[in-house]
Amino acid sequence: MRNNKGEVQFDLDKIVPRPMVSAIQTHDGRIVLLRPKIISPFWRRFLPKCWREAVFRIKLDPIGSAVWQKIDGLKNAGKIATELQQEFGPKIHPVEQRLSQFLTMLHEANLIEFFNE
């Protein structure tokens, strides 16, 4: 659903995000998402191995890393927002709006997918 500014907004209590890419954790606790450069199975079959395994590395900040660690395909986004509010307090205010924008960006980049609860 879009608001009057044209931005996508979700009912956080009804959607369940699920990761679509792998991730690694750095020594300082931050998450790096590994998105394949070549997604199409057709092209992956014909390209040399070094190109097939090439990935984009997307480095998340501490709050983005905390969100990614909470995305497990079981918790709805409302529960994730509550956990973030408890963990970061006023640093993440307004949590619902920030989480909705972050999840929208991840979804548009094909890093997560949504399921309805």
C-alpha positions in Angstrom: 0.0 0.0 0.0 1.3 3.5 -0.9 0.9 6.6 1.2 0.1 10.1 -0.2 3.8 10.7 -1.0 4.0 7.5 -3.1 6.1 5.6 -0.6 5.3 1.9 0.0 4.0 1.3 3.5 3.3 -2.1 5.1 1.2 -3.2 8.0 4.2 -4.5 10.1 2.1 -7.0 12.0 0.9 -8.8 8.9 4.2 -9.3 6.9 6.9 -11.8 7.6 10.3 -11.1 5.9 12.5 -13.9 4.7 16.1 -13.6 3.5 16.8 -14.5 -0.1 20.6 -14.1 0.0 23.4 -15.4 2.2 25.3 -13.2 4.7 28.5 -13.3 6.7 29.3 -11.6 10.0 32.5 -9.5 10.3 34.7 -9.5 13.3 33.0 -6.3 14.6 29.5 -7.9 14.5 28.3 -6.2 11.3 26.6 -8.1 8.6 27.7 -8.3 4.9 25.1 -9.5 2.5 26.3 -11.6 -0.5 24.2 -11.0 -3.5 25.2 -13.0 -6.7 26.1 -10.8 -9.7 24.5 -13.3 -12.1 21.1 -14.4 -10.9 19.8 -16.1 -14.1 20.3 -19.9 -14.1 20.6 -19.8 -17.8 23.6 -17.4 -17.8 25.2 -19.0 -14.8 25.5 -22.3 -16.8 27.4 -20.7 -19.6 29.7 -18.3 -17.9 33.1 -19.2 -16.5 33.2 -20.3 -12.9 34.9 -17.1 -11.7 32.0 -15.0 -13.0 29.3 -17.4 -11.8 30.5 -17.2 -8.2 31.0 -13.4 -8.2 29.0 -11.5 -5.6 28.1 -8.0 -4.6 29.1 -7.3 -1.0 26.6 -5.1 0.8 27.8 -3.9 4.1 25.1 -3.0 6.7 25.4 -0.5 9.6 24.8 -1.7 13.2 21.1 -1.1 13.1 20.7 -2.8 9.6 22.8 -5.7 11.0 20.5 -6.1 14.0 17.5 -6.1 11.7 19.1 -8.7 9.4 19.9 -11.0 12.3 16.2 -10.8 13.4 14.9 -11.7 9.9 14.4 -15.5 10.1 11.2 -16.1 8.1 9.2 -16.8 11.3 8.9 -13.4 13.0 6.6 -10.7 11.7 7.9 -7.2 11.2 6.0 -5.9 14.1 7.8 -8.2 16.5 11.1 -7.2 14.9 10.2 -3.5 15.5 9.5 -4.2 19.2 12.8 -6.0 19.7 14.7 -3.2 18.0 12.9 -0.6 20.2 14.0 -2.6 23.3 17.6 -3.0 22.0 18.3 0.5 20.7 15.8 2.7 22.6 15.4 6.3 21.4 18.4 5.9 19.0 16.0 4.2 16.5 13.0 6.5 16.9 10.6 6.3 15.0 11.2 2.5 14.7 8.1 1.6 12.6 8.9 4.1 9.9 12.6 3.3 9.7 12.0 -0.4 9.7 9.4 -0.1 7.0 11.7 1.9 4.8 14.6 -0.5 5.4 12.5 -3.5 4.6 11.2 -1.8 1.4 14.8 -1.2 0.2 15.8 -4.8 0.9 12.7 -6.0 -0.9 13.2 -3.8 -3.9 16.8 -5.0 -4.2 15.6 -8.7 -4.1 17.4 -9.4 -0.8 14.3 -10.4 1.1 10.8 -11.5 0.2 7.5 -11.0 2.2 4.9 -13.5 3.3 1.6 -12.6 4.8 0.9 -14.0 8.2 
